[in-house]
Amino acid sequence: MTREGEPGAEFAHRVDNRRVAYEVTGAPDGYPVFLMHGTPGSRRGPKPRGIVLYRLGVRLIAYDRPGYGDSERREGRDVADAARDVEAIADQLGLDRFAIAGRSGGGPHALACAADGALRGRVTRVAVLVSFAPADAPQLDWFAGMNSDNVRGFGGREDLDTATMIAQIRHRAERTAEDPRFLLEELMVQMSAADRRAINDAALRRLIADTYEDALRAGPYGWIDDVLALRRSWKFDLGAIDTTATPVRLWHGAEDTFAPVGHARWLAEQIPGAQIEVQPGAAHFDAVEELPRVLRWLTDADATTCHELLIGTRRAQ
């Protein structure tokens, strides 16, 4: 669905000939940054307005992961497979070098690009906001601090019951198709006070609901495939990320109950040289407000020397 004043989808074809939908906003001559959406999500997800992107000098590229929105499904995909999506789009746009930001369920997919051998030398920086850690992460209680709805949504604490999980996602996707507000209203019941404050703006709530509608209008398949990919092996080595060539920064809200902060701390321990910022008083949806600061760090080589540009410098309200 294209809303008034927004660009329509463009399409790139992967090496397996599957179609990936993307759109480009911001400064046409700006520094290219890929934005990986959450789970569920789409390329229509929250992002800075065009005027902000122009001021930042950012050419923002958002795309639908396979099975979401206008992108063809790739059943059985792994997290590592996201690198092939980015490679196809970057090649079509003629991009030699670019940065990547990933939010929530998009965080692991952004890290996959940082670790990918074929993209080595092309990915300049990676920023990850409110990301999950691998479900099989040693010395991490993956569900500790996670709200009960997300625990169920990821198949529960016991052995993964794939059939039940898929049935639940199908049901929620069908309800969202009937009423785009359904999923957000369901999530709000589980939100911490910090998250309810973050989405207090009615326009942002409408945008999030519209994003869920866009993501799921072709069915629940992208959501199903995301959850399955996040729960099994990601198929890449976090320790292989060379942060001397591709700096990595992790941002997380301390009050996050969707992807608990322990996930970010675990990731920081596994990625040599990764920087981490934990924001007191912030939660999952505060990542929306942090994105402009993240984009500045991704595109400004001197950002790390200036406190004003550091991720997470916004004070909790």
ABEGO torsion letter per residue (X at the ends): XBBBGBBBBBBBBBAAGBBBBBBBBEBAABBBBBBBBBOBBBAABBBBBAAAAAAAGBBBBBBBBBGBEABBBBBGBBAAAAAAAAAAAAAAAGBABBBBBBBEAAAAAAAAAAABAAABGABABBBBBGBBBBAABBGBBAABGBBAAAAAAAGEABBBBAAAAAAAAAAAAAAAAABAAAAAAAAAAABBAAAAAAAABAAAAAAAAAAAAAAAAAEAAAAAAAAAAAABBAGBBAAABBAAABBBBBBBBAABAABBAAAAAAAAAABBGBBBBBBBGBBAAAAAAAAAAAAAAAABAAAAABAAABBGABBBX
